[in-house]
Amino acid sequence: TLKPAQGASVKIVSPKPGQLIKGDSVPLEFKLVKGKIGEHVHAYVDGEMAGMFKGSKGTLNGLKPGTHTLELRVTTGDHNTELNATDKVSFTTK
């Protein structure tokens, strides 16, 4: 269950919606607003936890060829509390 955002938000900058990426490494760029209690983001690819990132950049590795849905969720420092501050994008790897 996502907790109230309390001013937190996240916006995926890259990959772009529908982008075709060659290889199994996907560069990730996002804008994170931490709000009152956010600290970092959890990244989910196709509903599976794929990593966590502080700052505004990262890389998703080991993606199989095909269409994927990336979701970022702003998360508190305890790693257990995910906020209702999310963004989603679909892209394809080949």
Residue pairs with C-beta under 8 A, 6 or more apart in sequence:
2 73
2 82
2 83
2 84
2 86
3 81
3 82
3 83
3 84
4 83
4 84
5 35
5 38
5 74
5 83
5 84
5 85
6 35
6 36
6 37
6 38
6 83
7 33
7 35
7 36
8 33
8 34
8 35
8 36
8 37
8 38
8 74
8 83
8 85
9 32
9 33
9 35
9 74
9 85
10 30
10 31
10 32
10 33
10 41
10 72
10 73
10 74
10 85
10 86
10 87
11 30
11 31
11 87
12 28
12 29
12 30
12 70
12 72
12 87
12 88
12 89
13 29
13 30
13 31
13 56
14 27
14 28
14 29
15 21
15 26
15 27
15 28
15 70
15 89
15 91
16 89
16 91
17 89
17 90
17 91
18 90
18 91
18 92
19 91
19 92
20 91
20 92
20 93
20 94
21 91
21 92
21 93
21 94
22 93
22 94
23 93
24 61
24 62
24 63
24 64
24 65
24 93
25 59
25 60
25 61
25 63
26 59
26 60
26 61
26 63
26 70
26 91
26 93
27 57
27 59
28 43
28 53
28 57
28 58
28 59
28 60
28 70
29 56
29 57
30 41
30 53
30 56
30 57
30 72
30 87
31 56
32 38
32 40
32 41
32 55
32 56
32 74
33 74
33 85
34 74
35 74
35 83
35 85
37 76
37 81
37 83
38 74
38 75
38 76
38 83
38 85
39 54
39 75
39 76
39 77
40 52
40 53
40 54
40 74
40 75
40 77
41 52
41 53
41 72
41 73
41 74
41 75
42 49
42 51
42 52
42 72
42 73
42 75
42 79
42 82
43 49
43 50
43 51
43 52
43 53
43 58
43 60
43 70
43 71
43 72
44 50
44 70
44 71
44 72
44 73
45 60
45 63
45 68
45 69
45 70
46 68
46 69
47 69
47 71
50 60
50 70
51 58
51 60
52 75
52 79
60 70
63 93
64 93
65 93
65 94
66 92
66 93
67 90
67 91
67 92
68 90
68 91
68 92
68 93
69 88
69 89
69 90
70 88
70 89
70 90
70 91
71 86
71 87
71 88
72 86
72 87
72 88
73 82
73 83
73 85
73 86
74 82
74 83
74 85
74 86
75 81
75 82
75 83
76 83
